[in-house]
Amino acid sequence: MTSAPVQALHGIYLGLLAGVIPALVSFGFGFIFRYVTGLSVPAFGVVVLGVALAGVNGGFLAFADPTITQAANSTTLVVALLVVAMLTFYTHSVGDKMGATLPRRISLKSLRERTLHTDAIELVGGRDEVAVSVVGGVRDLEGYPPLPESLRTSIRDAEWRFPADLPLSELEGRFVDRLRSDFDVEEASVTVDEHGRATVAAAPPAAGVSKRTPVGKRAVSVPALVPTGIARGDEVSVLAGDSRVDGTVVSAKSGGKPAAEPTAPADDDESEDAEPSAKPAPTTTGGEGRVTVAVQRPDAEALLAADRTRIVVRARGTRREYELLGLLRRGGQRVRRLTLRADAPVVDTTLADANLRETYGVTVLAVRHDGSWTVAPSGDVALAAGDELFVAGPRRELDAFEEVAK
């Protein structure tokens, strides 16, 4: 019978020989899981997997198997199992530590953000765009009335163009926003694949003028000599005798042509990638017609009592903020709004201590803390979990900062 020391040496040899593949698998599990998710795989689970991969009678259950513990070479087999277990434990620890220290370029968030295939991207006017096509017709949403056939056809035949650098999840959100604004649909669901093909389901508008009238105001329709070019959303003054009432156009019609549908409202990132309208906005042709205006309740009574009114269009003024955003874009800068999560590295520090400009290459334009905004904050402004920030910087730096802060 072979002596115990010889069996132990034989077991070490067999353990090293059989533990190569389990050790590599354990290293890969530890590294990839920590690198992508930021979490550690339980070491015990990896060791059990490694021993099972070694093919020794189902892993640690071999210690209780009489065919091994009572065998003539039991010392060899048990030592081999221990060597495999230690190898997998060690390599898992090394992979986990390496995954934690290497700079993260891949995350669950980035894996979830599907992007467009290059074949679907077009260069239009110096920027990459994608023309999304509706395939399979526009379906009805369950629980809502069916869409009118004319609306279904209009949605299917409309031109849908978006910036090509958006993740598909955001592209689908933009598509839904455009459906609501351009076609007044009550609800919509959109799925876009990597080739720019959209599956669309929508519910018809729940209301007309009442839906477009702001809360707290009344819509009043008055006959008037309608100026050329009025569209929904224009600010006008209605002159009724000696009274002057200011309001917003809800709808207008002259010469048989209605006013425009409203354009899509800007969201937090709209300043970065504003897409063109799905169709040119129609306007009034001018002449005798009717205008429906949203006004305050006391003003509505004055307009209802008037026999004849006149319409004066009021200027909204120059939108200087768009000029600023244009300058930032031409300089390679973007503006983004984000909310700090509880474990963000900048939480519970001040702007001066966080030193975002040097560390992340971004500049904080405004901070919202306890419900109030601080514009151009000083360095002693504290950052806490749940605070909202407007930050400016190059797109790459903004993406990196959002990865660690949001």
C-alpha positions as CSV (number, residue, x, y, z in Angstrom):
1,M,0.0,0.0,0.0
2,T,1.3,3.4,-0.9
3,S,2.3,5.6,2.0
4,A,0.3,8.7,2.9
5,P,3.0,11.3,1.9
6,V,3.3,9.7,-1.5
7,Q,-0.5,9.8,-1.9
8,A,-0.6,13.4,-0.8
9,L,2.0,14.4,-3.4
10,H,0.1,12.4,-6.0
11,G,-3.1,14.3,-4.9
12,I,-1.3,17.7,-5.3
13,Y,-0.2,16.7,-8.8
14,L,-3.7,15.5,-9.8
15,G,-5.3,18.7,-8.2
16,L,-3.0,21.0,-10.1
17,L,-3.6,19.1,-13.3
18,A,-7.4,18.9,-12.9
19,G,-7.7,22.5,-11.5
20,V,-6.4,24.4,-14.5
21,I,-9.8,24.8,-16.2
22,P,-11.8,25.4,-13.0
23,A,-9.2,28.0,-12.0
24,L,-9.6,29.9,-15.3
25,V,-13.4,29.7,-15.1
26,S,-13.3,31.0,-11.5
27,F,-11.1,33.9,-12.6
28,G,-13.4,34.8,-15.4
29,F,-16.5,34.7,-13.2
30,G,-14.9,36.9,-10.6
31,F,-13.4,39.4,-13.0
32,I,-16.3,39.8,-15.4
33,F,-19.1,39.9,-12.8
34,R,-17.2,42.5,-10.7
35,Y,-16.1,44.6,-13.7
36,V,-19.6,44.8,-15.3
37,T,-21.9,44.9,-12.2
38,G,-19.6,46.2,-9.5
39,L,-20.7,43.2,-7.3
40,S,-18.7,40.1,-6.1
41,V,-19.7,36.6,-6.9
42,P,-19.9,34.6,-3.6
43,A,-16.6,32.8,-3.3
44,F,-18.2,29.6,-1.9
45,G,-20.4,29.2,-5.0
46,V,-17.4,29.7,-7.3
47,V,-15.4,27.1,-5.4
48,V,-18.2,24.5,-5.6
49,L,-18.5,25.2,-9.3
50,G,-14.8,24.8,-9.7
51,V,-14.6,21.5,-7.9
52,A,-17.7,20.3,-9.8
53,L,-15.9,21.2,-13.1
54,A,-13.0,19.1,-12.0
55,G,-15.4,16.1,-12.4
56,V,-14.8,14.6,-9.0
57,N,-18.1,13.0,-8.2
58,G,-20.2,16.3,-7.9
59,G,-17.8,18.6,-6.0
60,F,-17.8,18.8,-2.2
61,L,-20.2,15.9,-1.9
62,A,-17.2,13.7,-2.6
63,F,-16.0,14.2,1.0
64,A,-19.1,12.3,2.1
65,D,-18.9,9.6,-0.6
66,P,-17.9,6.2,0.9
67,T,-16.4,5.2,-2.5
68,I,-13.8,7.9,-2.0
69,T,-13.4,8.2,1.8
70,Q,-13.0,4.4,2.1
71,A,-11.0,3.8,-1.0
72,A,-7.3,2.8,-0.9
73,N,-6.3,6.1,-2.6
74,S,-8.6,8.3,-0.5
75,T,-5.8,10.5,0.6
76,T,-4.9,11.3,-3.0
77,L,-8.5,12.1,-4.0
78,V,-9.1,14.3,-0.9
79,V,-5.9,16.2,-1.4
80,A,-6.7,16.7,-5.1
81,L,-10.1,18.1,-4.1
82,L,-8.5,20.5,-1.6
83,V,-6.0,21.7,-4.3
84,V,-8.8,22.4,-6.8
85,A,-10.8,24.2,-4.1
86,M,-7.8,26.4,-3.2
87,L,-7.0,27.2,-6.8
88,T,-10.5,28.2,-7.6
89,F,-10.7,30.3,-4.4
90,Y,-7.5,32.1,-5.1
91,T,-8.2,32.8,-8.8
92,H,-11.6,34.0,-8.0
93,S,-10.1,36.4,-5.5
94,V,-7.6,37.7,-8.1
95,G,-10.2,38.1,-10.7
96,D,-12.6,40.0,-8.3
97,K,-9.8,42.3,-7.3
98,M,-8.7,43.0,-10.8
99,G,-12.3,43.7,-11.9
100,A,-12.6,46.2,-9.0
101,T,-9.4,48.1,-9.8
102,L,-9.5,48.4,-13.6
103,P,-11.3,51.5,-15.1
104,R,-14.8,50.5,-16.0
105,R,-15.7,50.9,-19.7
106,I,-18.6,48.4,-19.6
107,S,-21.6,48.4,-17.3
108,L,-25.0,46.9,-17.1
109,K,-26.4,50.3,-18.1
110,S,-24.3,50.4,-21.2
111,L,-25.2,46.8,-22.1
112,R,-28.9,47.7,-21.8
113,E,-28.5,50.7,-24.1
114,R,-28.9,49.1,-27.5
115,T,-27.7,51.2,-30.4
116,L,-28.4,51.4,-34.0
117,H,-26.7,49.4,-36.7
118,T,-24.4,51.4,-38.9
119,D,-26.5,50.5,-42.0
120,A,-29.4,52.5,-40.6
121,I,-27.5,55.7,-40.1
122,E,-27.4,58.5,-42.7
123,L,-25.3,61.7,-42.8
124,V,-27.7,64.6,-43.2
125,G,-26.5,68.2,-43.0
126,G,-23.2,67.3,-41.3
127,R,-24.9,65.2,-38.6
128,D,-25.8,61.5,-38.3
129,E,-29.5,60.8,-38.5
130,V,-31.7,57.8,-38.7
131,A,-34.9,57.6,-40.6
132,V,-37.2,55.3,-38.6
133,S,-39.9,53.5,-40.6
134,V,-43.1,52.1,-39.1
135,V,-43.5,48.4,-40.0
136,G,-46.4,46.1,-39.7
137,G,-49.0,48.9,-39.5
138,V,-50.0,50.9,-36.5
139,R,-51.7,48.7,-33.9
140,D,-54.4,49.5,-31.3
141,L,-53.5,49.7,-27.7
142,E,-55.3,47.2,-25.5
143,G,-58.0,48.8,-23.4
144,Y,-58.4,51.9,-25.6
145,P,-60.8,52.6,-28.5
146,P,-59.4,51.7,-32.0
147,L,-57.5,54.4,-34.0
148,P,-59.3,56.1,-36.9
149,E,-58.0,54.7,-40.1
150,S,-56.9,58.2,-41.3
151,L,-54.8,58.7,-38.2
152,R,-53.4,55.2,-38.5
153,T,-52.3,56.0,-42.1
154,S,-50.9,59.4,-41.2
155,I,-48.7,57.9,-38.5
156,R,-47.5,55.2,-40.7
157,D,-46.7,57.5,-43.7
158,A,-45.1,60.3,-41.6
159,E,-41.3,60.9,-41.9
160,W,-39.7,60.1,-38.6
161,R,-36.1,61.3,-38.3
162,F,-34.0,61.3,-35.1
163,P,-30.3,61.8,-34.1
164,A,-28.4,58.6,-34.7
165,D,-26.3,58.8,-31.5
166,L,-29.3,58.1,-29.2
167,P,-29.6,54.7,-27.4
168,L,-32.6,52.8,-28.7
169,S,-34.4,53.2,-25.4
170,E,-34.2,57.0,-25.6
171,L,-35.0,56.9,-29.3
172,E,-38.2,55.0,-28.5
173,G,-39.1,57.7,-25.8
174,R,-38.6,60.5,-28.4
175,F,-40.8,58.7,-30.8
176,V,-43.6,58.4,-28.2
177,D,-43.2,62.1,-27.4
178,R,-43.5,63.0,-31.1
179,L,-46.6,60.8,-31.4
180,R,-48.3,62.6,-28.5
181,S,-47.4,66.1,-29.7
182,D,-47.8,65.8,-33.5
183,F,-50.9,63.5,-33.5
184,D,-52.4,64.2,-30.0
185,V,-52.6,60.4,-29.3
186,E,-53.7,59.6,-25.7
187,E,-51.1,56.9,-25.2
188,A,-48.4,55.1,-27.3
189,S,-46.0,52.2,-27.2
190,V,-43.0,52.1,-29.6
191,T,-40.3,49.5,-30.1
192,V,-37.4,50.3,-32.4
193,D,-34.9,47.6,-33.6
194,E,-31.2,48.1,-34.5
195,H,-32.1,48.7,-38.2
196,G,-34.5,51.6,-37.5
197,R,-37.7,49.7,-37.9
198,A,-40.4,50.7,-35.4
199,T,-43.4,48.7,-34.1
200,V,-46.0,51.2,-33.0
201,A,-49.2,50.9,-31.0
202,A,-51.3,54.0,-30.2
203,A,-54.6,55.1,-28.7
204,P,-56.7,57.8,-30.3
205,P,-56.9,61.4,-28.8
206,A,-59.2,61.5,-25.8
207,A,-60.3,65.0,-26.4
208,G,-59.8,68.0,-28.7
209,V,-59.8,71.6,-27.6
210,S,-60.4,70.7,-23.9
211,K,-57.2,68.6,-23.8
212,R,-55.2,71.5,-25.3
213,T,-56.6,74.2,-22.9
214,P,-54.2,74.8,-19.9
215,V,-55.6,74.1,-16.5
216,G,-57.3,77.1,-14.9
217,K,-58.1,78.7,-18.2
218,R,-61.1,78.8,-20.6
219,A,-61.2,78.4,-24.4
220,V,-63.3,81.0,-26.2
221,S,-63.9,81.0,-29.9
222,V,-64.4,84.4,-31.5
223,P,-65.0,85.5,-35.2
224,A,-62.3,87.8,-36.4
225,L,-60.1,88.9,-39.4
226,V,-57.4,86.3,-38.9
227,P,-53.8,87.3,-39.7
228,T,-51.8,85.1,-42.0
229,G,-49.5,82.6,-40.4
230,I,-51.2,82.0,-37.0
231,A,-50.5,78.6,-35.5
232,R,-51.5,76.9,-32.4
233,G,-49.5,78.1,-29.4
234,D,-49.0,81.7,-30.7
235,E,-49.5,84.5,-28.2
236,V,-52.2,87.0,-29.3
237,S,-54.2,89.9,-28.0
238,V,-57.9,89.9,-28.7
239,L,-59.4,93.4,-29.1
240,A,-63.1,93.5,-28.2
241,G,-64.3,97.1,-28.1
242,D,-62.4,98.9,-25.4
243,S,-61.2,95.6,-23.9
244,R,-57.9,93.9,-24.6
245,V,-57.5,90.3,-23.7
246,D,-54.2,88.4,-23.9
247,G,-54.3,84.6,-24.5
248,T,-52.8,81.7,-26.4
249,V,-54.2,80.3,-29.6
250,V,-55.7,76.8,-29.2
251,S,-57.0,76.5,-32.7
252,A,-57.5,78.8,-35.7
253,K,-59.1,78.6,-39.1
254,S,-59.3,80.9,-42.0
255,G,-59.7,80.2,-45.7
256,G,-60.6,76.6,-44.9
257,K,-57.1,75.8,-43.4
258,P,-56.6,75.1,-39.7
259,A,-53.7,76.1,-37.5
260,A,-50.7,74.0,-36.9
261,E,-50.3,71.1,-34.6
262,P,-48.1,71.9,-31.6
263,T,-44.4,71.1,-31.8
264,A,-42.9,68.7,-29.3
265,P,-42.1,70.1,-25.9
266,A,-38.4,70.1,-25.0
267,D,-37.2,67.7,-22.4
268,D,-34.1,67.7,-20.2
269,D,-31.8,66.6,-23.0
270,E,-33.6,68.3,-25.8
271,S,-30.9,71.0,-25.8
272,E,-28.4,68.4,-26.9
273,D,-30.2,66.7,-29.8
274,A,-33.4,68.5,-31.0
275,E,-34.8,66.6,-33.9
276,P,-36.8,68.2,-36.7
277,S,-40.6,68.1,-36.8
278,A,-42.2,65.1,-38.5
279,K,-44.0,67.5,-40.9
280,P,-44.1,71.2,-41.7
281,A,-46.4,73.1,-39.4
282,P,-49.5,74.3,-41.3
283,T,-50.7,77.9,-40.5
284,T,-53.7,80.1,-41.3
285,T,-53.9,81.6,-44.7
286,G,-55.5,84.8,-43.5
287,G,-58.9,86.4,-43.9
288,E,-62.2,85.9,-42.2
289,G,-62.3,83.1,-39.8
290,R,-62.5,82.0,-36.2
291,V,-59.8,81.8,-33.5
292,T,-60.1,79.8,-30.3
293,V,-58.1,81.4,-27.5
294,A,-57.2,80.1,-24.0
295,V,-57.8,83.0,-21.6
296,Q,-58.4,83.6,-17.9
297,R,-61.9,83.0,-16.7
298,P,-62.9,86.7,-16.1
299,D,-61.6,87.6,-19.6
300,A,-63.7,84.8,-21.2
301,E,-66.9,86.6,-20.2
302,A,-65.8,89.8,-21.9
303,L,-65.0,88.0,-25.1
304,L,-68.4,86.1,-25.1
305,A,-70.2,89.4,-24.8
306,A,-68.4,91.0,-27.8
307,D,-70.0,91.0,-31.3
308,R,-66.8,91.6,-33.2
309,T,-63.1,91.2,-32.3
310,R,-59.7,91.9,-33.8
311,I,-56.6,89.7,-33.4
312,V,-53.1,91.1,-32.8
313,V,-50.2,88.7,-32.7
314,R,-47.7,89.5,-29.9
315,A,-44.0,88.8,-30.3
316,R,-42.4,86.3,-28.0
317,G,-39.0,87.9,-28.3
318,T,-35.6,86.3,-29.0
319,R,-34.8,83.1,-27.2
320,R,-31.3,83.9,-26.0
321,E,-31.0,80.5,-24.3
322,Y,-31.0,78.9,-27.7
323,E,-28.1,81.1,-28.8
324,L,-26.1,80.0,-25.8
325,L,-26.9,76.4,-26.4
326,G,-25.8,76.8,-30.0
327,L,-22.5,78.3,-28.9
328,L,-21.9,75.4,-26.5
329,R,-22.7,72.8,-29.2
330,R,-20.3,74.5,-31.6
331,G,-17.7,74.4,-29.0
332,G,-18.2,70.6,-28.4
333,Q,-20.0,71.1,-25.1
334,R,-23.4,69.6,-24.0
335,V,-25.7,70.3,-21.1
336,R,-27.3,67.5,-19.1
337,R,-29.5,67.2,-16.1
338,L,-29.0,64.4,-13.6
339,T,-29.9,63.4,-10.1
340,L,-27.1,62.2,-7.7
341,R,-27.6,58.7,-6.3
342,A,-26.9,57.8,-2.7
343,D,-23.5,56.1,-3.3
344,A,-22.1,58.6,-5.8
345,P,-18.5,59.6,-4.9
346,V,-19.4,63.3,-4.9
347,V,-22.2,62.9,-2.3
348,D,-21.6,64.5,1.1
349,T,-18.9,66.7,-0.3
350,T,-18.8,70.4,-1.4
351,L,-18.2,71.4,-5.0
352,A,-14.8,72.6,-4.1
353,D,-13.8,69.3,-2.5
354,A,-15.4,67.3,-5.4
355,N,-13.4,69.3,-7.9
356,L,-15.6,68.1,-10.8
357,R,-13.8,70.2,-13.4
358,E,-10.4,68.5,-12.8
359,T,-11.7,65.1,-11.9
360,Y,-14.4,64.6,-14.5
361,G,-14.0,67.4,-16.9
362,V,-17.5,68.9,-16.3
363,T,-18.8,72.2,-15.0
364,V,-21.8,72.5,-12.6
365,L,-24.2,75.2,-13.9
366,A,-26.9,74.8,-11.2
367,V,-27.7,72.7,-8.2
368,R,-31.2,71.9,-6.8
369,H,-31.1,71.2,-3.1
370,D,-34.2,70.9,-0.8
371,G,-36.4,72.0,-3.7
372,S,-34.6,75.3,-4.6
373,W,-32.1,76.0,-7.4
374,T,-28.8,77.7,-7.0
375,V,-27.5,79.0,-10.3
376,A,-23.7,79.3,-10.8
377,P,-23.1,77.7,-7.3
378,S,-20.0,78.6,-5.3
379,G,-17.4,76.0,-4.1
380,D,-18.9,75.8,-0.6
381,V,-22.3,74.4,-1.9
382,A,-22.8,70.9,-0.4
383,L,-23.9,68.0,-2.5
384,A,-26.3,65.4,-1.1
385,A,-28.1,62.3,-2.4
386,G,-31.1,63.3,-4.5
387,D,-29.7,66.7,-5.5
388,E,-30.3,67.6,-9.1
389,L,-27.4,69.1,-11.2
390,F,-27.2,70.9,-14.5
391,V,-23.7,70.1,-15.8
392,A,-21.9,71.1,-19.0
393,G,-19.0,69.4,-20.7
394,P,-18.0,67.3,-23.7
395,R,-20.2,64.3,-24.4
396,R,-17.6,61.7,-23.4
397,E,-17.0,63.4,-20.0
398,L,-20.7,63.8,-19.3
399,D,-21.2,60.1,-20.0
400,A,-18.4,59.2,-17.7
401,F,-19.7,61.5,-14.9
402,E,-23.3,60.3,-15.3
403,E,-22.0,56.7,-15.0
404,V,-20.6,57.3,-11.5
405,A,-23.1,59.9,-10.2
406,K,-26.5,59.0,-11.5
